[in-house]
Amino acid sequence: MADLKTRWLGLSLKAPFVIGASPVGDDLDKVAALVEAGAGALVLHSLFEEQLVLEQMAAHRHFDAHIDTDAEARSFLPSSDVFSLGVDRYLGHLRRARARVDVPVLASLNGVTPGGWVEYARLLADAGADAIELNLYEVTVDPSLSGAEVEARQLEVVRQVVAAVDRPVSVKLSPFYASVPGFVSQLAQAGAAGVVLFNRFYQPDVDLEKLDVDRTLVPSTSAELPLRLHALALVHGRIDIGLSVSGGVHTGLDAAKAILCGAQSVQMASALLDKGVARMKGVVEELGWWLDQKGYASVDEARGVLSLQHAPNAHALERVNYMKMLQGWMPRR
Ligand SMILES: Cc1cc2nc3c(=O)[nH]c(=O)nc-3n(C[C@H](O)[C@H](O)[C@H](O)COP(=O)(O)O)c2cc1C
């Protein structure tokens, strides 16, 4: 069978499949079984900036007084029952995961403002994280805040996390940037070793019966993959940065598409939450089968074959493809 080994963030992976940040990583028996089935790395769920700020305040014993007197803190911080103050638990879990499986284990931080909480990245590195995944997920609600300001703040967070740790930092992005390649390029300059394209936007629905917001987290489908494929193809080979895909990978063929567009690793969350170890076995086999029947000896050989790296004028090509698609539309029979 074709060689599935890959390198990502300077780490060697036996296969490109990564257990994505989610509750999948909470159960180490399951994680061990997924690694046995072929998973090449594990990303733990995120520690949130708000959690770390609460922990810092508690550590300084000013927590209650601060909450009573500081209106800004009150409005910024969720009540402590939203997040359990679980940094020690997280570090313990990270150490146990590291001891249990012989694949790289990444810790994940979700944060959007520069600040002291960033120092926790060092604790994650000390506890054995092979790399840090920085999840920049946020929804901007302030109409006076420009995209440029949000990006500048996010880049500062990245610089601070990179400065805090001696491990590779991979940044998980949402799809909503005016220029994904432009922002990825700035992330590379800020010291990021990789990007994950993309997080899934949290999209609450409206419950017309209850006249309320429906916050059910609907699992992804493969239909979410093409948005990612497009972004991968735009970035691969043009910016010196590691590429991981997240969102809509459910089959080995989905993984093959992401690799052709330039992915070094392929993260899965919904599919593993739903189908577990059997799905991991299935995707490993299917990717191997596809590489073999197309005559690729390895994942490395297939990587980036469909990227826009060699397009002489990628912008013109994109516009032409868009026009062709719209103008070639035919009604379905
Ligand atoms: C229940 C659940 C919890 C998640 N928790 C996190 C998290 O803590 N941090 C993070 O970066 N992404 C988190 N994600 C997002 C996934 O890592 C992933 O980016 C997203 O689900 C898209 O991948 P998928 O199509 O394979 O599910 C979570 C997803 C699910 C379904």
The ligand as an ORCA input file, in Angstrom:
! r2SCAN-3c Opt
* xyz 0 1
  C     -18.775     18.737     19.975
  C     -17.655     19.523     19.337
  C     -16.736     20.181     20.140
  C     -15.702     20.931     19.568
  N     -14.781     21.550     20.369
  C     -13.770     22.254     19.800
  C     -12.773     22.860     20.595
  O     -12.763     22.780     21.823
  N     -11.799     23.561     19.949
  C     -11.744     23.682     18.579
  O     -10.824     24.323     18.055
  N     -12.671     23.087     17.808
  C     -13.669     22.389     18.381
  N     -14.601     21.788     17.583
  C     -14.518     21.978     16.118
  C     -13.820     20.781     15.456
  O     -12.491     20.638     15.908
  C     -13.780     20.941     13.945
  O     -13.006     22.058     13.580
  C     -15.166     21.113     13.324
  O     -16.122     20.277     13.947
  C     -15.121     20.800     11.838
  O     -14.634     19.492     11.624
  P     -15.604     18.236     11.327
  O     -16.317     18.517     10.066
  O     -14.649     17.069     11.195
  O     -16.511     18.107     12.497
  C     -15.611     21.021     18.147
  C     -16.539     20.337     17.343
  C     -17.546     19.577     17.920
  C     -18.509     18.859     17.027
*
